[in-house]
Amino acid sequence: MVVRSTHGRARIVGIFSLASKLRGWQVSYEVLNEQKPILMKTVILAGGLGSRLAEETVIRPKPMVEIGGRPMLWHIMNLYAAHGFNDFVVACGYKGEVVKEYFSNFHLHNADVCIRLRDGQVELHNNRGPDWK
């Protein structure tokens, strides 16, 4: 017998066999990745001075220090988004304008760009940004 139920974001499929009745209730579960966005704002405190990272934080705040070519803040947001949290409030502090500039021009920073110098027209190519708010 196969039992299907919805539990949170994942569909759980439990398979009960006659052997499981003999050994108690042992159930094997297969969790299918059917994530739905969670309607909750995620607040990230990004106001640290970063005094222990003084060499890096002279020109940018600690959340914008790059790891693997992307800011630490992007990696944190990506982890939350992987679990369905896509609506963010970033509380900026020290050099908050750098955080605002990066995310307001996110597509420009992360896509291939073609700019026509004659009229200033900008075309974005390979623009695959995350669905974050």
Backbone as numpy.savetxt, mean C-alpha at the origin, in Angstrom:
# Nx Ny Nz CAx CAy CAz Cx Cy Cz
-18.26 -33.70 1.75 -19.10 -32.53 1.75 -18.21 -31.29 1.75
-18.56 -30.30 0.96 -17.80 -29.05 0.88 -18.66 -27.93 1.44
-18.12 -27.16 2.35 -18.83 -26.04 2.97 -18.16 -24.76 2.52
-18.93 -23.85 2.00 -18.39 -22.56 1.57 -19.04 -21.46 2.38
-18.24 -20.57 2.89 -18.79 -19.43 3.63 -17.92 -18.22 3.40
-18.48 -17.06 3.67 -17.70 -15.83 3.54 -17.35 -15.36 4.93
-16.06 -15.13 5.15 -15.57 -14.69 6.45 -14.64 -13.52 6.20
-15.13 -12.31 6.42 -14.29 -11.12 6.17 -14.06 -10.94 4.68
-12.80 -10.88 4.28 -12.46 -10.66 2.89 -12.17 -11.95 2.15
-11.97 -13.02 2.84 -11.55 -14.26 2.19 -12.69 -15.26 2.20
-12.78 -16.03 1.15 -13.74 -17.12 1.10 -13.04 -18.37 1.61
-13.64 -19.03 2.56 -13.02 -20.20 3.18 -13.75 -21.44 2.68
-12.99 -22.38 2.20 -13.56 -23.63 1.72 -13.09 -24.73 2.66
-14.03 -25.37 3.34 -13.69 -26.45 4.27 -14.14 -27.77 3.70
-13.29 -28.76 3.72 -13.63 -30.08 3.20 -13.66 -31.05 4.36
-14.83 -31.65 4.60 -15.00 -32.60 5.69 -15.05 -33.99 5.07
-14.32 -34.90 5.60 -14.36 -36.28 5.12 -14.75 -37.21 6.25
-15.05 -38.44 5.90 -15.40 -39.43 6.90 -14.24 -39.67 7.85
-12.99 -39.60 7.31 -11.81 -39.80 8.15 -11.68 -38.70 9.19
-12.12 -37.47 8.85 -12.02 -36.38 9.82 -12.97 -36.58 10.99
-14.10 -37.22 10.74 -15.03 -37.50 11.83 -14.44 -38.51 12.80
-13.63 -39.42 12.29 -13.01 -40.42 13.14 -11.90 -39.82 14.00
-11.21 -38.81 13.49 -10.09 -38.19 14.21 -10.48 -36.89 14.89
-11.72 -36.60 15.01 -12.15 -35.32 15.56 -12.49 -34.40 14.40
-12.57 -33.13 14.68 -12.91 -32.17 13.63 -11.66 -31.54 13.04
-10.95 -32.26 12.22 -9.81 -31.70 11.49 -10.32 -31.23 10.14
-10.13 -29.98 9.86 -10.65 -29.40 8.63 -9.50 -28.74 7.90
-9.37 -29.00 6.61 -8.35 -28.31 5.83 -9.00 -27.11 5.16
-8.36 -25.96 5.28 -8.91 -24.72 4.74 -8.05 -24.23 3.59
-8.72 -23.72 2.59 -8.05 -23.07 1.46 -8.59 -21.65 1.41
-7.74 -20.68 1.62 -8.17 -19.29 1.63 -7.90 -18.70 0.26
-8.95 -18.26 -0.39 -8.83 -17.67 -1.71 -8.63 -16.17 -1.55
-7.77 -15.60 -2.36 -7.43 -14.19 -2.24 -8.48 -13.35 -2.97
-9.55 -13.02 -2.28 -10.60 -12.16 -2.82 -10.71 -10.94 -1.93
-9.75 -10.03 -2.04 -9.72 -8.88 -1.14 -10.65 -7.79 -1.63
-11.41 -7.24 -0.70 -12.23 -6.08 -0.96 -11.65 -4.94 -0.12
-11.66 -3.72 -0.64 -11.10 -2.62 0.14 -11.87 -2.43 1.46
-11.13 -2.13 2.51 -11.73 -1.88 3.81 -12.02 -0.39 3.90
-13.21 -0.04 4.31 -13.62 1.36 4.37 -13.23 1.97 5.70
-11.94 2.12 5.90 -11.42 2.71 7.13 -10.19 3.52 6.77
-10.10 4.71 7.31 -8.92 5.53 7.04 -7.74 5.02 7.86
-6.59 5.00 7.24 -5.36 4.60 7.91 -4.55 5.87 8.16
-4.28 6.17 9.42 -3.53 7.37 9.77 -2.07 6.99 9.98
-1.18 7.68 9.25 0.26 7.44 9.36 0.91 8.71 9.88
1.62 8.57 10.98 2.34 9.72 11.56 3.69 9.84 10.85
3.86 10.91 10.10 5.07 11.09 9.29 5.71 12.43 9.61
5.86 12.72 10.89 6.37 14.04 11.25 7.71 14.03 11.94
8.41 12.91 11.90 9.67 12.82 12.63 10.80 13.61 12.01
11.64 14.15 12.86 12.81 14.90 12.41 13.86 13.97 11.83
14.01 12.79 12.38 14.99 11.83 11.87 16.40 12.20 12.25
16.63 12.54 13.50 17.95 13.00 13.93 19.02 11.92 13.79
18.64 10.64 13.88 19.63 9.57 13.73 19.97 9.32 12.27
19.20 9.90 11.37 19.48 9.80 9.93 19.89 11.17 9.40
20.69 11.88 10.16 21.00 13.28 9.88 21.54 13.51 8.47
22.33 12.57 7.94 22.89 12.76 6.60 21.79 12.78 5.54
20.75 11.98 5.74 19.66 11.89 4.77 18.59 12.95 5.00
18.32 13.29 6.26 17.19 14.15 6.57 17.50 15.64 6.51
18.66 16.02 6.04 18.96 17.44 5.83 18.10 17.97 4.69
17.92 17.16 3.64 17.18 17.62 2.46 15.76 17.08 2.38
15.44 16.03 3.14 14.09 15.45 3.10 13.73 14.86 4.46
12.44 14.72 4.75 12.03 14.15 6.04 12.27 12.64 6.08
12.28 12.11 7.27 12.56 10.68 7.47 11.64 9.77 6.66
10.33 10.02 6.56 9.48 9.11 5.78 9.80 9.09 4.29
10.54 10.11 3.82 10.86 10.17 2.39 12.26 9.65 2.07
12.97 9.12 3.06 14.26 8.49 2.80 14.00 7.26 1.94
14.76 7.12 0.88 14.48 6.08 -0.10 15.07 4.74 0.29
14.28 3.70 0.04 14.72 2.31 0.16 14.32 1.65 -1.16
15.28 1.17 -1.88 14.98 0.53 -3.16 14.39 1.47 -4.19
14.77 2.74 -4.13 14.29 3.71 -5.12 12.93 4.33 -4.81
12.32 3.97 -3.70 11.03 4.54 -3.31 11.10 4.96 -1.84
10.32 5.99 -1.46 10.35 6.46 -0.07 9.83 5.40 0.91
10.32 5.46 2.16 9.85 4.55 3.21 8.34 4.64 3.36
7.79 5.84 3.25 6.36 6.04 3.39 5.59 5.26 2.33
6.09 5.21 1.12 5.45 4.45 0.05 5.42 2.96 0.40
6.52 2.44 0.95 6.58 1.03 1.34 5.57 0.73 2.44
5.44 1.63 3.42 4.48 1.44 4.50 3.06 1.43 3.94
2.75 2.39 3.07 1.42 2.45 2.47 1.15 1.23 1.61
2.15 0.74 0.94 2.00 -0.45 0.10 1.67 -1.68 0.95
2.29 -1.79 2.12 1.99 -2.91 3.03 0.54 -2.85 3.50
0.08 -1.66 3.87 -1.31 -1.53 4.29 -2.26 -1.83 3.13
-1.93 -1.35 1.94 -2.79 -1.58 0.77 -2.88 -3.06 0.42
-1.82 -3.80 0.67 -1.83 -5.24 0.39 -2.85 -5.96 1.27
-3.24 -5.34 2.38 -4.23 -5.93 3.29 -5.59 -5.24 3.19
-5.77 -4.43 2.14 -7.06 -3.83 1.88 -7.28 -2.43 2.41
-6.30 -1.85 3.06 -6.43 -0.48 3.58 -5.88 0.48 2.53
-6.77 1.19 1.81 -6.36 2.03 0.69 -6.64 3.51 0.88
-7.18 3.90 2.01 -7.52 5.30 2.26 -6.63 5.82 3.38
-5.73 6.74 3.05 -4.69 7.17 3.99 -4.84 8.63 4.40
-4.48 8.90 5.64 -4.29 10.26 6.14 -2.86 10.29 6.65
-2.03 11.13 6.04 -0.63 11.23 6.43 -0.47 12.53 7.22
-0.14 12.40 8.50 0.07 13.56 9.36 1.52 14.01 9.18
1.70 15.05 8.39 3.05 15.54 8.08 3.52 16.51 9.15
4.80 16.54 9.35 5.41 17.46 10.30 6.60 18.11 9.64
7.79 17.71 10.06 9.05 18.26 9.56 9.14 18.05 8.05
9.31 19.13 7.31 9.42 19.12 5.84 8.25 18.40 5.19
7.07 18.65 5.68 5.86 18.05 5.13 5.62 18.40 3.67
6.15 19.52 3.23 5.97 19.91 1.82 6.61 18.92 0.86
7.65 18.23 1.30 8.30 17.22 0.44 7.37 16.03 0.25
6.67 15.63 1.30 5.71 14.53 1.22 4.55 14.94 0.30
4.04 16.15 0.48 2.93 16.63 -0.34 3.33 16.71 -1.81
4.52 17.21 -2.08 4.98 17.33 -3.47 5.12 15.97 -4.11
5.67 15.00 -3.39 5.89 13.66 -3.95 4.55 13.02 -4.35
3.57 13.06 -3.45 2.31 12.40 -3.74 1.41 13.21 -4.67
1.54 14.53 -4.69 0.75 15.31 -5.65 1.29 15.10 -7.07
2.56 14.82 -7.21 3.17 14.54 -8.52 3.56 13.07 -8.63
2.82 12.19 -7.94 3.17 10.77 -7.89 3.28 10.15 -9.28
2.30 10.44 -10.13 2.33 9.85 -11.47 3.51 10.36 -12.28
3.87 11.60 -12.08 5.02 12.16 -12.78 6.32 11.50 -12.32
6.41 11.19 -11.02 7.60 10.55 -10.47 7.72 9.08 -10.87
6.59 8.40 -11.14 6.61 6.95 -11.31 6.18 6.46 -12.69
6.13 7.33 -13.66 5.74 6.92 -15.01 6.80 7.42 -15.99
6.78 6.85 -17.18 7.61 7.37 -18.26 6.93 8.62 -18.79
7.71 9.66 -19.05 7.15 10.96 -19.41 7.66 11.40 -20.77
6.76 11.94 -21.55 7.13 12.55 -22.83 6.62 13.99 -22.79
7.53 14.97 -22.87 7.17 16.38 -22.78 7.47 17.06 -24.11
6.46 17.70 -24.69 6.68 18.46 -25.91 7.07 19.87 -25.50
8.30 20.24 -25.74 8.83 21.52 -25.28 8.18 22.72 -25.96
7.67 22.53 -27.15 7.07 23.65 -27.89 5.86 24.21 -27.15
4.97 23.33 -26.65 3.76 23.82 -25.99 3.62 23.32 -24.55
4.58 22.55 -24.06 4.56 22.09 -22.68 3.61 20.94 -22.42
3.13 20.28 -23.48 2.21 19.16 -23.30 2.95 17.97 -22.71
2.36 17.35 -21.69 2.98 16.22 -21.00 2.15 14.97 -21.25
2.81 13.89 -21.67 2.16 12.60 -21.84 2.81 11.60 -20.89
1.99 10.87 -20.15 2.49 9.84 -19.25 2.31 8.48 -19.89
3.35 7.67 -19.86 3.33 6.31 -20.40 3.64 5.34 -19.27
3.11 4.13 -19.36 3.31 3.09 -18.33 2.95 3.62 -16.94
1.82 4.27 -16.88 1.36 4.89 -15.64 0.50 3.89 -14.89
1.11 3.11 -13.99 0.37 2.11 -13.23 0.48 2.41 -11.74
-0.14 3.46 -11.32 -0.09 3.83 -9.92 -1.09 3.03 -9.09
-0.83 2.93 -7.80 -1.75 2.19 -6.93 -3.07 2.93 -6.74
-4.09 2.20 -6.34 -5.42 2.77 -6.12 -5.55 3.20 -4.67
-4.80 4.25 -4.32 -4.82 4.76 -2.96 -5.50 6.10 -2.95
-6.01 6.47 -1.79 -6.63 7.78 -1.65 -5.99 8.50 -0.48
